[in-house]
Amino acid sequence: MPLGRLHLHLRPAHNVTAATGPRPVPDPRVVALARDVERLTRHITDLHQRQADLDGLMRRMAEDLALLVPSEEDAEPRALPSWLATVDRERARAMLADLADWLGAVYLRYPDAALPSCWAWHPAVVEELWWLRQAHHDAFAGPRACWREVADWHDRLRPGVVRRLAWITNGCELALHVPGARHAPAAPSIPLAAAIDAVAQRWATARDAPEPTEAQLTEAQQHDTDTHRRQR
């Protein structure tokens, strides 16, 4: 038989065998391995998503922590101006002028915020209003300004100052600041200041306080009487 005709005769037989032959049975071990790989792939995908969520949470925590912990740039302490500690005349004038502007623009806009006519005659009132004014600036325009600080100013800082000012200025007016009146200006006195050395020495050596002398008891009684009289 010619070679070409032999090829034509054998090719159909080969194709029939390939098409109609039995399909191989998958190895159960291969099937189980494929299922394990599929489960592992889903598990790895889930881990990647959880890792991304955790990274986002850590970034947010780091941002919040940066608002609470001073950075290296803020490590150097800075002095904050205090009305009670101010001795410079020009600075005192500038502080009061700035405070008065802020009181009209912000503080007195709240219905529960009231000031007596003698507010500037009360050093404690000026100090309270001065730091509240600075806290307001920091919350809205400072380097760490954020709505959380604004909320804290509204919910905690401002109401606290309002309550304390109402107690400090209870029923006060400018006429009560004349000599002899209840709020007449007077230099603050430190009670029993002369006993400080004895108290310090006793504490350093015996870890307790010395027994008061008769003179100290008399001075203390006079101080307490004067204090109660001013507070009535």
Wavefront OBJ file of the C-alpha trace (Angstrom):
o trace
v 0.000 0.000 0.000
v 1.402 3.416 -0.876
v 2.650 5.432 2.064
v 0.247 8.343 1.506
v -2.803 6.053 1.472
v -1.583 4.400 4.654
v -1.602 7.745 6.434
v -5.132 8.478 5.245
v -6.277 5.144 6.497
v -4.721 5.388 9.955
v -5.532 9.050 10.828
v -9.334 8.567 11.254
v -8.776 5.576 13.477
v -6.428 7.623 15.707
v -8.961 10.513 16.024
v -11.803 8.217 16.942
v -9.769 6.634 19.694
v -8.851 10.049 21.230
v -12.440 11.358 21.132
v -14.204 8.302 22.412
v -11.655 7.071 24.933
v -12.410 7.184 28.737
v -11.650 10.461 30.579
v -8.984 10.155 33.277
v -10.268 10.091 36.881
v -8.858 13.028 38.981
v -6.565 12.014 41.778
v -8.413 12.683 45.117
v -5.227 14.027 46.634
v -4.917 16.600 43.860
v -8.552 17.657 44.355
v -8.045 18.027 48.124
v -4.867 20.017 47.551
v -6.670 22.364 45.156
v -9.381 22.982 47.762
v -6.750 23.666 50.409
v -5.038 26.156 48.116
v -8.364 27.898 47.456
v -9.115 28.179 51.197
v -5.602 29.441 51.872
v -5.961 32.059 49.150
v -9.198 33.363 50.679
v -7.564 33.397 54.127
v -4.579 35.389 52.856
v -6.906 37.879 51.150
v -8.816 38.337 54.413
v -5.555 38.840 56.314
v -4.476 41.512 53.843
v -7.754 43.375 54.360
v -7.418 43.164 58.136
v -3.827 44.391 57.902
v -4.987 47.389 55.871
v -7.694 48.159 58.461
v -5.143 47.855 61.268
v -2.721 50.176 59.482
v -5.462 52.784 59.146
v -6.352 52.466 62.823
v -2.710 52.854 63.853
v -2.365 55.984 61.727
v -5.438 57.524 63.329
v -4.164 56.624 66.808
v -0.792 58.199 66.010
v -2.511 61.402 64.873
v -4.589 61.538 68.065
v -1.528 60.856 70.208
v 0.346 63.679 68.512
v -2.321 66.076 69.793
v -1.756 64.920 73.372
v 2.011 64.401 73.552
v 4.280 67.386 72.839
v 6.491 66.926 69.821
v 10.252 67.462 69.850
v 9.644 70.952 68.479
v 7.557 71.723 71.570
v 10.035 70.179 74.008
v 11.394 73.592 74.955
v 9.057 75.051 77.611
v 7.430 78.325 76.675
v 6.255 80.994 79.059
v 2.553 81.850 79.018
v 1.633 85.426 79.969
v -0.326 85.720 83.212
v -2.289 88.768 84.313
v -1.525 88.087 87.979
v 2.208 87.910 87.293
v 2.405 90.854 84.871
v 4.594 93.747 86.029
v 5.167 95.491 82.691
v 2.824 98.461 82.264
v 2.636 98.335 78.477
v 2.033 94.603 78.462
v -0.715 94.980 81.060
v -2.394 97.672 78.976
v -2.182 95.548 75.826
v -3.551 92.488 77.627
v -6.576 94.341 78.988
v -7.305 96.018 75.644
v -7.138 92.687 73.824
v -9.274 91.035 76.481
v -11.929 93.763 76.323
v -12.217 93.365 72.545
v -12.587 89.601 72.895
v -15.197 89.912 75.652
v -17.415 91.956 73.358
v -16.820 89.789 70.306
v -17.109 86.335 71.920
v -17.625 85.911 75.657
v -20.629 88.184 76.194
v -22.401 86.687 73.179
v -23.420 83.774 75.409
v -26.603 84.445 77.417
v -25.227 83.012 80.683
v -22.042 85.128 80.567
v -22.408 88.274 82.678
v -19.839 90.731 83.944
v -20.309 93.252 86.759
v -19.159 96.810 86.255
v -16.120 96.106 88.443
v -14.825 93.060 86.555
v -11.469 94.705 85.802
v -11.030 95.497 89.510
v -10.992 91.760 90.334
v -7.549 90.328 89.502
v -8.906 86.760 89.703
v -11.669 87.611 87.224
v -9.202 89.115 84.744
v -6.946 86.062 85.045
v -9.843 83.662 84.456
v -11.031 85.586 81.410
v -7.494 85.992 80.094
v -6.676 82.281 79.984
v -10.137 81.483 78.614
v -9.493 83.952 75.812
v -6.153 82.256 75.017
v -7.747 78.798 75.102
v -10.368 80.042 72.652
v -7.639 81.225 70.280
v -5.734 77.941 70.537
v -8.877 75.895 69.878
v -9.790 77.817 66.738
v -6.506 79.155 65.351
v -3.594 77.584 67.256
v -1.113 75.105 65.758
v -3.238 72.192 67.019
v -6.639 73.700 66.313
v -9.323 71.058 65.869
v -13.035 70.649 66.473
v -12.397 68.452 69.508
v -10.638 71.378 71.211
v -13.462 73.688 70.178
v -15.998 71.313 71.712
v -13.973 71.146 74.928
v -13.924 74.949 75.101
v -17.699 75.101 74.702
v -18.622 72.164 76.944
v -16.084 72.451 79.758
v -13.830 75.518 79.794
v -16.321 78.336 79.189
v -19.046 77.032 81.559
v -16.415 76.512 84.271
v -15.252 80.121 84.045
v -18.843 81.381 84.054
v -19.547 79.487 87.286
v -16.397 80.696 89.031
v -16.923 84.312 87.997
v -20.454 84.234 89.346
v -19.062 83.099 92.713
v -16.199 85.619 92.744
v -18.328 88.622 91.817
v -21.473 87.592 93.704
v -23.450 90.808 94.210
v -20.397 92.990 93.613
v -20.355 96.415 91.995
v -17.813 99.182 91.573
v -19.070 101.070 94.644
v -17.942 98.169 96.817
v -14.314 98.770 95.831
v -13.917 102.099 97.608
v -11.795 102.198 100.792
v -13.502 100.426 103.662
v -15.971 98.552 101.440
v -16.144 94.798 101.067
v -13.889 94.580 98.013
v -11.589 97.465 98.837
v -8.174 96.895 97.261
v -5.699 95.359 99.643
v -2.368 93.661 99.193
v -2.723 89.926 99.699
v -1.043 88.632 102.822
v 0.471 85.189 103.265
v -0.749 83.876 106.629
v 2.055 83.027 109.091
v 4.794 83.621 106.533
v 7.315 84.030 109.356
v 6.807 80.375 110.319
v 7.873 79.006 106.936
v 11.504 78.401 107.965
v 10.503 76.456 111.077
v 7.995 74.357 109.130
v 10.545 73.578 106.406
v 13.245 72.599 108.894
v 10.898 70.366 110.877
v 9.627 68.643 107.738
v 13.142 68.020 106.433
v 14.324 66.483 109.697
v 11.270 64.847 111.306
v 8.763 64.612 108.408
v 6.033 66.407 110.342
v 5.047 69.961 111.305
v 6.100 71.861 114.431
v 3.628 72.585 117.205
v 2.063 76.076 116.739
v 3.174 78.750 119.188
v 0.804 81.061 121.042
v 1.835 83.959 118.812
v 1.146 81.914 115.690
v -2.282 80.884 116.979
v -3.157 84.522 117.632
v -2.004 85.584 114.164
v -3.949 82.743 112.568
v -7.127 83.682 114.420
v -6.860 87.291 113.294
v -6.261 86.234 109.683
v -9.248 83.865 109.684
v -11.504 86.546 111.198
v -10.494 89.091 108.577
v -11.017 86.543 105.802
v -14.511 85.638 106.970
v -15.410 89.311 107.293
v -14.357 90.039 103.698
v -16.323 87.063 102.380
v -19.596 87.999 104.038
l 1 2 3 4 5 6 7 8 9 10 11 12 13 14 15 16 17 18 19 20 21 22 23 24 25 26 27 28 29 30 31 32 33 34 35 36 37 38 39 40 41 42 43 44 45 46 47 48 49 50 51 52 53 54 55 56 57 58 59 60 61 62 63 64 65 66 67 68 69 70 71 72 73 74 75 76 77 78 79 80 81 82 83 84 85 86 87 88 89 90 91 92 93 94 95 96 97 98 99 100 101 102 103 104 105 106 107 108 109 110 111 112 113 114 115 116 117 118 119 120 121 122 123 124 125 126 127 128 129 130 131 132 133 134 135 136 137 138 139 140 141 142 143 144 145 146 147 148 149 150 151 152 153 154 155 156 157 158 159 160 161 162 163 164 165 166 167 168 169 170 171 172 173 174 175 176 177 178 179 180 181 182 183 184 185 186 187 188 189 190 191 192 193 194 195 196 197 198 199 200 201 202 203 204 205 206 207 208 209 210 211 212 213 214 215 216 217 218 219 220 221 222 223 224 225 226 227 228 229 230 231 232
